[in-house]
Amino acid sequence: MEAKTKDLWVFVETTENGDPKNVGIELLTPGRELAAKQGGKLCAVVIGCGADAAINEAAQRADVVYVIDGPEFKTYTTDAYANALVALVEKYGPTSMLIGATNNGRDLGPRVSCRLKTGLTADCTGLDIDEESGNVAWTRPAFGGNLMATILCPDHRPQIGTVRPGVFKKNEGGEAKAEIIREDIHVAAEDIRTQVLEVIKEMDAENVDLEGADIIVSGGRGVGGPEGFAPVKALADVLGGVVGSSRAAVDAGWIAHAHQVGQTGKTVAPKLYIACGISGAIQHLAGMSGSDVIVAINKDPDAPIFDVATYGVVGDLFEVLPVLTEEIKKARA
């Protein structure tokens, strides 16, 4: 389809309670810069049922907030959300759109792009505007995370990409000044082919909020087994942080996937990230290199993790972590 405006849209995903998920608010930060470079407005899209909290958060950061509200949108379903978002895009014609790469976003993005006969760049970790063409430059890991590819979509509109949570930081916001446009778009029950009967959370997953954590202590192959996460957890507990892990530890069955940081796990940007026994493969670095402070503890002085670390400790994590944990306890006593 043809773009009718130069506007950039950000899909702000909501919970069933109407609260915004972090990634949607985070994406309004790069969205502001990209919209300015495109010469258009920054617009947020909120689909839900009674999502006043999400609308208010978006209105503090965007120029326009499009709202689609109805009981059929309380729980995410592919048909309801895709039908509504496609109708909205066809009416207003944005030139580009950002969607958080959550479970729902990864489902919604491809469905919408297919119906609009446009492309989609998935799981992006970087965004910019190509100066030569004016297209969005979508950057994402490729070939198993062994290199980063930058992708342009010059022929079809809107340009759509899903962006991993935690890649960008949400700004503080301010007074809610955005124009609120409420669209009367509804989806008939017979057009919604699936119904959510029950939500079963992965065991332990409900206690793991990696994306929202300020402090993460992660263990990798170097912990040696499930019992090796004990000192990692002890340090995380004393710091008030969350336990993370590398893919190697998850694949070995030492810890649940909910703890995984990296290309196939969660992308995080805490204030403090402590990597214990993690070599620093590019797949892991893609998920945590945006952390404010990175502390690496590894026996191998040549481990790639030290290339991105703010502070490095060359040593056995089983010797270093207990001492570090005790010293922190003493300091706080």
C-alpha positions as CSV (number, residue, x, y, z in Angstrom):
1,M,0.0,0.0,0.0
2,E,1.0,3.6,-0.4
3,A,2.0,5.6,2.7
4,K,-0.4,8.5,3.3
5,T,1.8,10.2,5.9
6,K,5.4,10.3,7.0
7,D,4.3,9.3,10.5
8,L,6.0,6.6,12.5
9,W,3.8,4.3,14.7
10,V,4.6,2.4,17.8
11,F,2.3,-0.4,18.9
12,V,2.0,-0.2,22.7
13,E,1.0,-3.6,23.9
14,T,-1.1,-3.8,27.0
15,T,-1.8,-6.4,29.7
16,E,-5.3,-7.6,30.5
17,N,-5.3,-5.0,33.3
18,G,-4.8,-2.2,30.7
19,D,-1.2,-1.4,31.8
20,P,1.4,-0.9,29.1
21,K,4.1,-3.5,28.6
22,N,7.6,-2.0,29.0
23,V,8.7,-2.5,25.4
24,G,6.0,-0.4,23.9
25,I,7.0,2.6,26.0
26,E,10.7,1.9,25.4
27,L,10.1,2.1,21.6
28,L,8.7,5.6,21.9
29,T,12.3,6.7,22.7
30,P,13.9,5.7,19.3
31,G,10.5,6.4,17.7
32,R,10.8,10.0,18.5
33,E,14.2,10.3,16.8
34,L,13.1,8.3,13.8
35,A,9.9,10.2,13.3
36,A,11.8,13.5,13.3
37,K,14.2,12.2,10.7
38,Q,11.3,11.0,8.6
39,G,9.6,14.4,8.9
40,G,6.4,13.0,10.5
41,K,4.7,12.6,13.8
42,L,5.3,10.0,16.5
43,C,2.1,8.1,17.0
44,A,1.3,5.4,19.5
45,V,-1.3,2.7,18.9
46,V,-3.1,1.3,22.0
47,I,-5.5,-1.7,21.5
48,G,-7.2,-3.1,24.6
49,C,-10.1,-2.9,26.9
50,G,-10.1,0.0,29.4
51,A,-6.4,0.6,28.8
52,D,-6.4,4.1,30.4
53,A,-3.0,3.5,32.0
54,A,-1.4,2.6,28.7
55,I,-3.0,5.6,26.9
56,N,-1.8,8.0,29.6
57,E,1.8,6.6,29.4
58,A,1.8,6.9,25.6
59,A,0.3,10.4,25.7
60,Q,3.2,11.6,27.7
61,R,5.7,10.7,25.0
62,A,3.9,10.6,21.6
63,D,2.3,13.3,19.4
64,V,-0.8,11.3,18.7
65,V,-2.4,8.2,20.4
66,Y,-4.7,6.1,18.4
67,V,-7.0,4.0,20.7
68,I,-9.1,1.0,19.8
69,D,-11.1,-0.1,22.8
70,G,-13.5,-3.1,23.1
71,P,-14.2,-6.2,25.1
72,E,-12.9,-8.4,22.3
73,F,-9.5,-6.9,22.9
74,K,-9.2,-7.6,26.6
75,T,-7.2,-10.8,25.9
76,Y,-4.8,-10.9,22.9
77,T,-6.0,-13.0,20.0
78,T,-4.4,-12.9,16.5
79,D,-7.6,-12.3,14.6
80,A,-9.0,-9.5,16.7
81,Y,-5.8,-7.5,17.0
82,A,-4.7,-8.1,13.4
83,N,-8.0,-7.1,12.0
84,A,-8.1,-3.9,14.1
85,L,-4.5,-2.9,13.4
86,V,-4.8,-3.5,9.6
87,A,-8.0,-1.4,9.5
88,L,-6.2,1.4,11.3
89,V,-3.2,1.3,9.1
90,E,-5.3,1.3,5.9
91,K,-7.1,4.4,7.1
92,Y,-4.2,6.5,8.2
93,G,-1.2,5.1,6.2
94,P,1.9,5.5,8.3
95,T,5.2,5.1,6.6
96,S,6.8,2.9,9.3
97,M,5.7,0.9,12.4
98,L,7.6,-0.5,15.4
99,I,6.2,-3.5,17.4
100,G,7.8,-5.0,20.5
101,A,9.2,-8.5,19.9
102,T,7.1,-10.1,22.7
103,N,5.3,-13.4,22.2
104,N,2.2,-11.5,21.0
105,G,4.2,-9.0,19.0
106,R,6.0,-11.8,17.1
107,D,2.6,-13.2,16.3
108,L,1.0,-9.9,15.3
109,G,3.8,-8.4,13.2
110,P,3.9,-11.1,10.5
111,R,0.2,-11.4,10.3
112,V,-0.3,-7.6,9.8
113,S,2.6,-7.3,7.3
114,C,1.3,-10.2,5.2
115,R,-2.2,-8.7,5.0
116,L,-0.8,-5.3,4.0
117,K,1.6,-7.0,1.5
118,T,4.6,-5.4,3.0
119,G,7.8,-6.7,4.6
120,L,8.8,-7.2,8.2
121,T,12.2,-7.3,9.8
122,A,12.1,-9.4,13.0
123,D,13.9,-9.2,16.3
124,C,15.7,-5.9,15.6
125,T,18.4,-4.7,18.0
126,G,19.2,-1.4,16.3
127,L,17.2,1.3,14.4
128,D,18.2,4.3,12.3
129,I,17.2,6.1,9.1
130,D,19.4,5.5,6.0
131,E,20.5,9.0,4.9
132,E,20.7,8.1,1.2
133,S,17.3,6.5,0.8
134,G,15.3,7.8,3.8
135,N,14.3,4.2,4.6
136,V,14.4,2.8,8.1
137,A,17.7,0.9,8.6
138,W,16.7,-2.2,10.7
139,T,19.6,-4.0,12.3
140,R,19.3,-7.5,13.6
141,P,21.5,-10.6,14.3
142,A,21.9,-12.9,11.4
143,F,23.4,-16.3,10.6
144,G,22.9,-17.6,14.1
145,G,23.9,-14.4,15.7
146,N,27.4,-14.5,14.2
147,L,27.0,-11.2,12.5
148,M,24.7,-8.2,12.4
149,A,22.7,-7.4,9.3
150,T,21.2,-4.0,8.4
151,I,18.0,-4.4,6.3
152,L,16.2,-1.8,4.1
153,C,12.6,-2.1,2.8
154,P,12.5,0.4,-0.1
155,D,9.4,-0.7,-2.1
156,H,6.4,-1.2,0.2
157,R,4.8,0.6,3.0
158,P,4.5,0.7,5.9
159,Q,8.0,-0.5,6.8
160,I,7.4,-2.8,9.8
161,G,9.9,-4.3,12.3
162,T,9.7,-6.1,15.7
163,V,12.2,-4.9,18.2
164,R,13.5,-6.8,21.2
165,P,12.5,-5.6,24.7
166,G,15.2,-4.0,26.7
167,V,17.2,-2.7,23.7
168,F,16.1,0.9,24.4
169,K,15.4,2.7,27.6
170,K,12.1,4.5,28.2
171,N,12.3,8.2,28.9
172,E,10.7,9.8,31.9
173,G,7.8,11.2,30.0
174,G,6.0,14.4,31.0
175,E,2.7,16.0,30.8
176,A,0.2,14.1,28.6
177,K,-0.2,16.4,25.7
178,A,-0.8,14.0,22.8
179,E,-3.9,14.2,20.7
180,I,-6.1,11.2,21.5
181,I,-8.0,9.7,18.6
182,R,-10.5,7.0,19.5
183,E,-11.5,4.7,16.6
184,D,-14.7,2.8,16.6
185,I,-13.3,-0.4,15.2
186,H,-14.7,-3.7,16.4
187,V,-14.3,-7.4,15.4
188,A,-17.2,-9.7,15.4
189,A,-17.1,-12.8,17.6
190,E,-17.4,-15.1,14.5
191,D,-14.3,-13.5,13.0
192,I,-12.2,-14.5,16.0
193,R,-11.3,-18.1,15.4
194,T,-9.4,-18.7,18.6
195,Q,-10.3,-18.3,22.3
196,V,-8.0,-18.2,25.2
197,L,-9.4,-20.7,27.7
198,E,-6.5,-20.8,30.3
199,V,-3.1,-19.2,30.7
200,I,-0.5,-21.6,32.1
201,K,2.7,-19.9,33.2
202,E,6.0,-21.8,33.0
203,M,7.1,-23.0,36.4
204,D,9.3,-20.3,38.0
205,A,8.7,-17.9,35.1
206,E,6.3,-15.7,37.0
207,N,9.1,-14.9,39.4
208,V,11.6,-13.9,36.7
209,D,11.4,-10.3,35.5
210,L,14.6,-10.0,33.6
211,E,13.5,-7.2,31.4
212,G,12.4,-5.0,34.3
213,A,15.3,-5.9,36.6
214,D,17.9,-3.2,37.7
215,I,20.4,-5.9,38.7
216,I,21.0,-9.3,37.0
217,V,23.5,-11.9,38.1
218,S,23.9,-14.5,35.3
219,G,25.6,-17.9,35.2
220,G,27.0,-19.7,32.2
221,R,28.7,-22.9,31.3
222,G,31.3,-22.1,33.9
223,V,28.9,-22.9,36.8
224,G,29.3,-26.6,35.9
225,G,25.8,-27.7,36.7
226,P,22.5,-26.9,38.4
227,E,24.1,-26.7,41.8
228,G,26.6,-24.1,40.4
229,F,23.8,-21.6,40.4
230,A,23.7,-21.5,44.2
231,P,26.4,-18.9,44.6
232,V,24.9,-17.0,41.7
233,K,21.5,-16.9,43.4
234,A,23.1,-15.9,46.7
235,L,24.7,-12.9,45.2
236,A,21.6,-11.9,43.3
237,D,19.5,-12.2,46.5
238,V,21.9,-10.0,48.6
239,L,21.9,-7.4,45.8
240,G,18.1,-7.5,45.3
241,G,18.6,-8.7,41.8
242,V,17.4,-11.5,39.5
243,V,19.2,-14.6,38.3
244,G,20.0,-14.8,34.6
245,S,21.8,-17.4,32.5
246,S,23.4,-18.1,29.2
247,R,21.9,-20.3,26.5
248,A,24.5,-23.0,27.3
249,A,23.2,-23.4,30.9
250,V,19.6,-23.6,29.7
251,D,20.4,-26.1,26.9
252,A,22.1,-28.3,29.5
253,G,18.9,-28.3,31.6
254,W,20.6,-26.5,34.6
255,I,18.0,-23.7,34.7
256,A,14.7,-22.8,33.2
257,H,14.5,-20.9,29.9
258,A,12.7,-18.0,31.6
259,H,16.2,-17.0,32.9
260,Q,17.9,-17.0,29.6
261,V,19.6,-13.8,28.4
262,G,20.7,-13.5,24.7
263,Q,19.5,-13.7,21.1
264,T,17.2,-16.6,21.8
265,G,16.3,-15.4,25.3
266,K,15.6,-12.0,26.8
267,T,17.3,-8.7,25.8
268,V,18.1,-6.8,29.0
269,A,19.6,-3.4,29.9
270,P,19.9,-3.3,33.8
271,K,21.9,-0.9,35.7
272,L,24.3,-3.7,36.8
273,Y,24.9,-7.0,35.0
274,I,27.3,-9.5,36.5
275,A,28.3,-12.4,34.2
276,C,29.7,-15.4,36.0
277,G,31.4,-18.1,34.0
278,I,30.0,-16.8,30.8
279,S,32.5,-16.7,27.9
280,G,30.7,-13.9,26.0
281,A,29.5,-15.5,22.7
282,I,28.0,-12.9,20.4
283,Q,24.5,-14.5,20.9
284,H,24.7,-13.6,24.6
285,L,26.3,-10.2,24.1
286,A,23.4,-9.2,21.8
287,G,21.1,-9.6,24.8
288,M,23.0,-7.7,27.5
289,S,25.6,-5.3,26.0
290,G,23.2,-2.4,26.7
291,S,23.6,-2.7,30.4
292,D,24.9,0.4,32.2
293,V,27.7,-1.5,34.1
294,I,28.9,-5.0,33.3
295,V,31.1,-7.0,35.7
296,A,32.6,-10.2,34.2
297,I,34.0,-13.0,36.4
298,N,35.8,-15.7,34.4
299,K,38.9,-18.0,34.7
300,D,39.9,-17.3,31.1
301,P,41.6,-14.0,30.7
302,D,41.0,-14.1,27.0
303,A,37.2,-14.6,27.3
304,P,35.3,-12.3,24.9
305,I,33.1,-11.1,27.7
306,F,36.0,-9.0,29.0
307,D,35.8,-6.9,25.8
308,V,32.4,-5.5,26.8
309,A,32.9,-5.5,30.6
310,T,33.2,-2.4,32.6
311,Y,35.1,-4.3,35.3
312,G,36.7,-7.7,34.9
313,V,37.7,-10.3,37.5
314,V,39.9,-13.1,36.3
315,G,39.3,-15.9,38.8
316,D,37.2,-18.9,39.8
317,L,33.6,-17.9,40.3
318,F,33.2,-20.4,43.2
319,E,36.0,-18.5,45.0
320,V,35.0,-15.0,44.0
321,L,31.2,-15.0,44.5
322,P,31.1,-16.2,48.1
323,V,33.7,-13.5,49.1
324,L,31.8,-10.8,47.1
325,T,28.5,-11.8,48.7
326,E,29.9,-11.7,52.2
327,E,31.5,-8.4,51.7
328,I,28.3,-6.9,50.4
329,K,26.4,-8.3,53.5
330,K,29.0,-6.7,55.8
331,A,28.7,-3.4,54.0
332,R,25.0,-3.4,54.5
333,A,25.0,-4.6,58.1
